[in-house]
Amino acid sequence: METLTCPETGKPMVRGLRPVTLSYKGRSRTFEMPGWYADGVEEGIHSGEDMKVSDRELNRLKAEADKLLTPDQVRAIRRKLRLSQRDAGLVIGGGPRAFQKYESGEVLVSRGIASALRLLDRHPEDVDALRAAIADVYPSV
């Protein structure tokens, strides 16, 4: 098992979770942040994977504050439209991996994609018109 020493105090660090609060536009969100922590030291050491947790929480907070769509809302609308993640990225926009990133929270959905999804949520039959518009480029969609 890997061990680290706190650069500030020299104390041993252990892998764990600590509550972290992020703030954005007057809103805040507290979540459990993975990392390496030493007893009595507020700061920790975070890997790239650890930082993805923080990035996703910040994206969720921004989506809520900016009235965009959260990853769960994006997933629910896409499923309602009966589109795979790949097909949604091709039909609605963003590319073949875009919806995987939106739904994982890795990437914040743009205002344009959020607007298109909201419209399609109200008028799901219009997805066929979008499919037809790209049929010559992506015949398998």
C-alpha positions as CSV (number, residue, x, y, z in Angstrom):
1,M,0.0,0.0,0.0
2,E,1.3,3.4,-1.0
3,T,2.0,5.9,1.8
4,L,2.7,9.6,1.6
5,T,4.2,12.1,4.0
6,C,2.6,15.5,4.6
7,P,4.9,18.1,3.0
8,E,3.8,20.6,5.6
9,T,4.1,18.6,8.8
10,G,5.9,15.4,8.0
11,K,3.0,13.4,9.4
12,P,1.9,10.3,7.5
13,M,-1.0,10.7,5.1
14,V,-3.8,8.2,4.5
15,R,-6.3,7.8,1.8
16,G,-9.7,9.0,2.7
17,L,-12.7,11.4,2.2
18,R,-13.2,14.9,3.5
19,P,-16.1,17.2,3.1
20,V,-15.5,20.1,0.7
21,T,-17.8,22.9,-0.1
22,L,-17.8,24.7,-3.5
23,S,-19.6,28.0,-4.1
24,Y,-20.8,29.5,-7.3
25,K,-23.1,32.5,-7.9
26,G,-24.5,32.4,-4.3
27,R,-25.1,28.7,-4.3
28,S,-23.0,26.1,-2.5
29,R,-22.6,22.3,-2.6
30,T,-20.8,20.1,-0.1
31,F,-19.5,16.7,-1.1
32,E,-17.0,14.1,0.0
33,M,-13.6,14.7,-1.7
34,P,-11.2,11.7,-2.0
35,G,-7.5,12.3,-1.4
36,W,-4.6,11.9,0.8
37,Y,-5.0,13.5,4.2
38,A,-2.9,13.9,7.4
39,D,-4.4,14.2,10.9
40,G,-4.8,17.8,12.0
41,V,-4.0,19.2,8.5
42,E,-6.9,20.7,6.5
43,E,-5.3,20.5,3.1
44,G,-4.8,17.2,1.2
45,I,-3.1,15.9,-1.9
46,H,-5.4,15.0,-4.8
47,S,-4.7,12.9,-7.9
48,G,-6.1,13.6,-11.3
49,E,-8.9,11.1,-10.6
50,D,-9.7,12.8,-7.3
51,M,-10.0,16.2,-9.1
52,K,-12.5,14.7,-11.5
53,V,-14.9,14.4,-8.5
54,S,-14.5,18.1,-7.7
55,D,-14.8,19.1,-11.4
56,R,-18.1,17.1,-11.7
57,E,-19.5,18.6,-8.6
58,L,-18.6,22.1,-9.8
59,N,-20.2,21.4,-13.2
60,R,-23.4,20.2,-11.4
61,L,-23.5,23.4,-9.3
62,K,-23.0,25.6,-12.4
63,A,-25.7,23.7,-14.3
64,E,-28.2,24.4,-11.4
65,A,-27.1,28.0,-11.0
66,D,-27.1,28.9,-14.7
67,K,-30.4,27.0,-15.3
68,L,-28.8,24.5,-17.7
69,L,-29.4,20.7,-17.5
70,T,-27.9,18.4,-14.9
71,P,-26.4,15.1,-16.0
72,D,-29.5,13.3,-14.8
73,Q,-31.8,15.6,-16.7
74,V,-29.7,15.1,-19.9
75,R,-29.9,11.3,-19.5
76,A,-33.6,11.3,-18.8
77,I,-34.4,13.3,-22.0
78,R,-32.1,11.3,-24.1
79,R,-33.7,8.1,-23.0
80,K,-37.2,9.5,-23.5
81,L,-36.1,10.2,-27.1
82,R,-34.9,6.6,-27.4
83,L,-31.4,7.7,-28.6
84,S,-28.1,6.0,-27.7
85,Q,-25.5,8.4,-26.3
86,R,-23.6,8.1,-29.7
87,D,-26.8,8.9,-31.7
88,A,-27.8,11.8,-29.5
89,G,-24.4,13.3,-30.0
90,L,-24.7,13.0,-33.8
91,V,-28.4,14.0,-34.1
92,I,-28.5,16.8,-31.5
93,G,-24.8,17.8,-31.6
94,G,-21.5,17.6,-29.8
95,G,-20.2,14.5,-31.5
96,P,-20.3,10.8,-30.8
97,R,-18.9,11.0,-27.2
98,A,-20.6,14.2,-26.1
99,F,-23.5,12.7,-24.3
100,Q,-21.3,10.2,-22.4
101,K,-19.4,13.3,-21.1
102,Y,-22.6,15.3,-20.4
103,E,-24.2,12.4,-18.5
104,S,-21.1,11.6,-16.4
105,G,-20.8,15.3,-15.5
106,E,-17.4,15.5,-17.0
107,V,-18.5,18.3,-19.4
108,L,-21.1,20.9,-18.7
109,V,-23.9,20.9,-21.3
110,S,-23.9,24.1,-23.4
111,R,-26.9,26.5,-23.4
112,G,-27.6,25.5,-27.1
113,I,-27.6,21.7,-26.4
114,A,-29.7,22.4,-23.2
115,S,-32.2,24.4,-25.3
116,A,-32.4,21.7,-28.0
117,L,-33.0,19.0,-25.4
118,R,-35.7,21.0,-23.7
119,L,-37.5,21.5,-27.0
120,L,-37.2,17.8,-27.9
121,D,-38.4,16.9,-24.5
122,R,-41.7,18.8,-25.3
123,H,-41.8,17.6,-28.9
124,P,-40.1,14.2,-29.1
125,E,-41.5,13.6,-32.5
126,D,-39.1,16.3,-33.9
127,V,-36.1,14.0,-33.4
128,D,-37.2,12.3,-36.6
129,A,-36.8,15.6,-38.5
130,L,-33.3,15.9,-37.1
131,R,-32.4,12.4,-38.0
132,A,-33.6,13.0,-41.6
133,A,-31.5,16.2,-41.8
134,I,-28.3,14.2,-41.2
135,A,-29.2,10.9,-42.9
136,D,-26.9,11.5,-45.8
137,V,-23.9,12.2,-43.5
138,Y,-24.7,9.5,-40.8
139,P,-26.9,6.9,-42.5
140,S,-26.8,4.6,-39.5
141,V,-28.5,7.1,-37.1
